[in-house]
Structure formats: C-alpha cells, structure tokens
Amino acid sequence: MPRTTQLRTYTVREGLLDEWVERWRAEIVPLRLELGFGIGGAWIDRERNQFIWLISYDGPETFAERNAMYWASTARKEMGLDPDDYLLHTEDRLVEERY
C-alpha cells in the first residue's frame, strides 16, 4: 500500500490542552508506533486551544484498516482514554508530502 498521511487538528476543551498532550505523548504515541504508524510531528496552538499532528502509515493494510486495528486493540481499550473527555472538534485531512 502507498503511504497515507493525515494532518489532524483537534480543538481541545478549555484548560485541558497540556493534559491532553501529556496523555497523547505517554499513551497514544507508543501504541501508534508499535502498530506501525509514523508520527511526523506535533504542535500546539495555544491561541486556538488546538493540537495539530501528522500521522502516517505505509504497511500492508490500508490506513483505515490499520486505524481500525488500533481502536480495536486491547491496549487502546485499557488506556481508559475517551477523546470526547478532551476534544471538542477533530478535523482529519489526507495530505501528500512534497518536500
């Protein structure tokens, strides 16, 4: 499968941006990497209370199939992390690298 990259922008609930970033870094990133995803970077926009990151996958499954595996995994369920507790809005865009 060709590499698929998503630019994800999350609007985080007021006062929870730093907590979200810490949980993302400590819990989500290790599992994503273990399942073969790449993380191209992550940024915060404090003015807009947003968290922006790049995630990619270029393994044997499609991005959607691998993402479904992530959500269905026992490790993901054991996190006890409900994105709705932190995120007001999410936007995922497919992007293509040019440089």
C-alpha positions in Angstrom: 0.0 0.0 0.0 1.2 3.5 -0.6 2.0 5.8 2.3 -1.0 7.6 3.7 -0.6 10.7 5.8 -3.2 12.6 7.8 -2.9 16.1 9.2 -5.1 16.0 12.3 -6.3 19.2 14.1 -8.0 18.8 17.4 -9.7 21.6 19.3 -9.2 20.8 23.0 -11.6 21.7 25.8 -10.5 24.8 27.7 -7.9 24.1 30.4 -7.1 20.6 29.2 -4.5 21.2 26.4 -1.4 20.3 28.4 -3.1 17.3 30.0 -4.2 16.1 26.5 -0.7 16.5 25.1 0.9 14.5 28.0 -1.6 11.7 27.7 -1.2 11.7 23.9 2.6 11.5 24.2 2.7 8.9 27.0 -0.1 6.6 25.9 -1.2 7.2 22.3 2.2 7.7 20.6 3.8 4.4 21.9 0.8 2.3 20.8 0.6 4.0 17.4 4.4 3.4 16.8 4.0 -0.2 18.0 1.3 -0.7 15.4 3.5 0.6 12.6 2.3 4.2 12.3 4.7 7.1 11.9 4.4 10.4 13.7 5.6 13.3 11.6 5.4 15.9 14.4 3.0 17.5 16.8 2.3 21.2 17.6 0.1 23.2 19.9 -1.7 26.4 19.0 -2.5 27.9 22.4 -4.4 30.8 21.0 -6.9 28.5 19.4 -6.6 25.7 22.0 -5.6 23.3 19.3 -3.4 20.3 19.0 -2.1 19.5 15.5 -0.2 16.4 14.4 0.9 14.3 11.4 0.3 10.6 11.4 1.2 8.2 8.6 1.1 4.6 7.7 2.6 2.6 4.8 2.2 -1.0 5.8 0.4 -3.9 4.2 -3.1 -2.7 5.2 -4.8 0.5 4.3 -4.6 3.4 6.7 -8.3 2.9 7.6 -7.8 -0.9 8.2 -4.8 -0.3 10.4 -6.5 2.6 12.3 -9.5 0.2 13.0 -6.9 -2.3 14.4 -5.6 0.5 16.7 -9.1 1.3 18.0 -10.0 -2.4 18.5 -6.8 -3.3 20.3 -6.8 -4.4 23.9 -4.1 -1.9 24.7 -6.2 1.0 23.4 -9.2 -0.1 25.4 -7.1 -0.4 28.5 -5.9 3.2 28.3 -9.3 4.4 29.7 -8.8 7.5 27.5 -12.0 8.8 25.9 -11.2 11.5 23.4 -14.6 13.1 24.0 -13.4 14.0 27.5 -10.7 16.2 25.9 -11.7 17.1 22.4 -14.4 19.4 21.2 -13.8 19.1 17.5 -11.5 17.0 15.3 -10.5 17.5 11.7 -8.5 14.9 9.7 -7.1 15.8 6.3 -5.3 13.5 3.9 -2.1 15.2 2.8 0.7 14.4 0.3 4.3 15.2 1.1 6.1 17.3 -1.4 9.2 18.4 0.4 
